[in-house]
Amino acid sequence: EGGGGEEEGEEGDEDASEEEEEEAERGSRNFKLREKMTREEVREALEREKRRGVIYLSHIPVGMSPSSLRELMSEAGAVGRMYLTPETNSRVSQRKKMGGSARRRFIDGWVEFEDKRIAKRVALSWNNSPIGGPATVPYRMELWNIRYLPKFKWHNLTERVTFERKKKTALLEKELGKARKEVDSYYQRVNQARSMDERRKR
């Protein structure tokens, strides 16, 4: 989902700043109750969690940083946690080899509002409307693609992120294991060929 073409209107092709990387990962930890909380504090924390609502953005325009997205969303109301899916390293490397930008882009994202009513309103009124902004913003004419996620809470996202990371690690280990077997098989054939040559010489 998402993605985009070549970047425009940016100064240089440097990697995303540390601030942007931190913002992209902001809130990726599960909701946890602090230790030594009173019963009342626990109740209030759970109530705040119930009041929150999450929207999903299926496309993040090229050039839009996590901080600029937070700023735009904050115009509608208080924004809590936010997570943007970054491009894979292989995708960035491939684009760089083709002469494109080395700046990391984001594929899709989730934004949590402190009030689910605002989250619903944003999804209904902003979806399919131009992002807008000054003429210097390269993605101002692109359309928002937003969907409200009913009954979706932040822990649902963190569970998914954790699962995807584990799946990626397992797949990598499988590929490495396959590569090792191929290398071992190759050296085994080489040794067998050498042994046969030595026997023929005798």
C-alpha positions as CSV (number, residue, x, y, z in Angstrom):
1,E,0.0,0.0,0.0
2,G,1.1,3.6,-0.5
3,G,4.5,4.5,-2.0
4,G,5.2,7.3,-4.4
5,G,7.4,8.7,-7.2
6,E,10.5,10.8,-7.2
7,E,10.8,13.4,-4.4
8,E,10.4,17.0,-5.3
9,G,10.9,20.3,-3.5
10,E,13.4,19.0,-0.9
11,E,16.8,20.3,-0.1
12,G,19.3,17.4,-0.6
13,D,18.9,13.7,-0.3
14,E,20.1,13.2,3.3
15,D,18.5,10.5,5.3
16,A,15.6,11.4,7.5
17,S,16.6,13.3,10.6
18,E,16.8,11.7,14.0
19,E,13.8,13.7,15.1
20,E,11.8,12.3,12.2
21,E,12.9,8.7,12.9
22,E,11.9,9.1,16.5
23,E,8.5,10.5,15.5
24,A,7.9,7.6,13.1
25,E,8.4,5.2,16.0
26,R,6.6,7.2,18.6
27,G,4.0,5.3,20.5
28,S,5.1,1.9,19.0
29,R,5.2,0.5,22.6
30,N,2.1,-1.1,24.1
31,F,-0.1,0.7,26.5
32,K,1.1,-0.2,30.0
33,L,-0.1,0.9,33.4
34,R,2.7,2.3,35.6
35,E,3.7,0.5,38.7
36,K,2.3,1.7,42.1
37,M,-0.7,3.4,40.5
38,T,-3.7,3.9,42.7
39,R,-7.0,2.3,41.8
40,E,-8.4,5.7,40.8
41,E,-5.4,6.4,38.6
42,V,-5.8,3.0,36.9
43,R,-9.4,3.7,36.3
44,E,-8.7,7.2,34.8
45,A,-5.9,5.7,32.6
46,L,-8.2,3.1,31.2
47,E,-11.0,5.6,30.6
48,R,-8.6,7.8,28.6
49,E,-7.6,4.8,26.5
50,K,-11.3,4.1,25.8
51,R,-11.9,7.7,24.7
52,R,-9.1,7.6,22.1
53,G,-9.6,6.8,18.4
54,V,-7.3,5.7,15.6
55,I,-7.3,6.6,11.9
56,Y,-5.4,4.8,9.2
57,L,-3.6,6.6,6.3
58,S,-3.1,4.2,3.4
59,H,-0.7,6.5,1.6
60,I,1.9,8.9,2.9
61,P,2.9,11.5,0.2
62,V,6.5,11.7,-0.9
63,G,8.2,14.4,1.1
64,M,5.8,14.3,4.1
65,S,7.7,13.9,7.3
66,P,6.2,12.5,10.6
67,S,6.6,15.9,12.2
68,S,4.7,17.7,9.4
69,L,1.9,15.0,9.5
70,R,1.6,15.5,13.3
71,E,1.3,19.3,12.7
72,L,-1.4,18.9,10.1
73,M,-3.4,16.4,12.2
74,S,-3.1,18.6,15.3
75,E,-5.1,21.2,13.5
76,A,-8.2,19.0,14.0
77,G,-7.5,18.1,17.7
78,A,-5.1,16.6,20.2
79,V,-3.0,13.9,18.7
80,G,-1.5,11.1,20.8
81,R,0.7,8.4,19.5
82,M,1.6,8.0,15.8
83,Y,3.3,5.4,13.8
84,L,4.5,5.5,10.1
85,T,5.8,2.5,8.3
86,P,9.2,3.3,6.8
87,E,10.5,2.0,3.5
88,T,12.7,-1.1,3.6
89,N,16.4,-0.6,3.2
90,S,16.4,-2.6,0.0
91,R,13.8,-0.2,-1.6
92,V,15.8,2.9,-0.6
93,S,19.0,1.3,-2.0
94,Q,17.3,0.4,-5.3
95,R,16.0,3.9,-5.8
96,K,19.4,5.3,-5.0
97,K,21.1,3.1,-7.6
98,M,18.6,4.4,-10.1
99,G,19.7,7.9,-9.4
100,G,16.8,8.8,-7.1
101,S,16.7,10.2,-3.6
102,A,18.3,8.4,-0.7
103,R,16.0,10.0,1.8
104,R,13.8,7.4,3.5
105,R,10.1,7.6,2.7
106,F,7.0,6.3,4.5
107,I,4.4,3.9,3.2
108,D,1.4,4.2,5.4
109,G,0.5,5.3,8.9
110,W,-1.7,5.3,12.0
111,V,-2.6,8.4,14.0
112,E,-4.2,8.3,17.4
113,F,-6.5,11.1,18.6
114,E,-7.2,11.7,22.2
115,D,-10.9,11.9,21.3
116,K,-12.4,9.3,19.0
117,R,-15.1,11.7,17.9
118,I,-12.4,13.9,16.4
119,A,-10.8,10.9,14.7
120,K,-14.2,10.0,13.1
121,R,-14.7,13.6,12.0
122,V,-11.2,13.8,10.4
123,A,-11.8,10.5,8.5
124,L,-15.2,11.7,7.2
125,S,-14.4,15.3,6.3
126,W,-10.8,15.0,5.2
127,N,-10.9,11.8,3.2
128,N,-10.5,12.4,-0.6
129,S,-9.9,16.1,0.0
130,P,-6.7,17.9,-1.0
131,I,-4.0,18.1,1.7
132,G,-3.5,21.7,1.0
133,G,-0.8,24.1,2.2
134,P,1.5,26.8,0.7
135,A,2.7,26.6,-2.8
136,T,6.1,25.3,-1.6
137,V,4.5,22.1,-0.3
138,P,5.0,19.5,-3.1
139,Y,2.1,17.3,-2.0
140,R,-0.5,20.0,-1.4
141,M,-2.7,18.8,-4.3
142,E,-2.6,15.2,-3.3
143,L,-5.7,13.7,-1.7
144,W,-6.0,12.4,1.9
145,N,-6.8,8.7,2.0
146,I,-8.0,8.2,5.6
147,R,-10.2,5.6,7.3
148,Y,-11.4,5.5,10.8
149,L,-10.8,2.2,12.6
150,P,-13.7,1.5,14.9
151,K,-12.9,-0.5,18.1
152,F,-9.2,-0.3,17.1
153,K,-6.8,0.4,19.9
154,W,-3.1,1.1,19.9
155,H,-2.2,-2.3,21.3
156,N,-3.7,-3.8,18.2
157,L,-1.1,-2.0,16.1
158,T,1.8,-2.8,18.4
159,E,0.9,-6.4,18.3
160,R,0.9,-6.3,14.5
161,V,4.2,-4.5,14.3
162,T,5.8,-7.1,16.7
163,F,4.4,-9.9,14.6
164,E,5.6,-8.5,11.3
165,R,9.1,-8.0,12.8
166,K,9.2,-11.6,14.1
167,K,8.0,-12.9,10.7
168,K,10.6,-10.9,8.9
169,T,13.4,-12.2,11.2
170,A,12.1,-15.8,10.7
171,L,12.1,-15.4,7.0
172,L,15.6,-14.0,7.0
173,E,16.9,-16.9,9.1
174,K,15.2,-19.3,6.7
175,E,16.9,-17.7,3.7
176,L,20.2,-17.7,5.4
177,G,19.8,-21.3,6.3
178,K,19.0,-22.1,2.7
179,A,22.1,-20.1,1.5
180,R,24.3,-22.0,3.9
181,K,23.0,-25.4,2.7
182,E,23.7,-24.3,-0.9
183,V,27.3,-23.3,0.0
184,D,27.9,-26.5,1.9
185,S,26.5,-28.5,-1.1
186,Y,28.8,-26.6,-3.5
187,Y,31.9,-27.3,-1.4
188,Q,30.9,-30.9,-1.0
189,R,30.7,-31.3,-4.8
190,V,34.1,-29.6,-5.2
191,N,35.7,-31.9,-2.7
192,Q,34.1,-35.0,-4.4
193,A,35.5,-33.8,-7.7
194,R,39.0,-33.3,-6.3
195,S,38.9,-36.8,-4.7
196,M,37.9,-38.3,-8.1
197,D,40.7,-36.4,-9.8
198,E,43.2,-37.8,-7.3
199,R,42.0,-41.3,-7.8
200,R,42.3,-41.0,-11.6
201,K,45.9,-39.8,-11.2
202,R,46.8,-42.8,-9.2
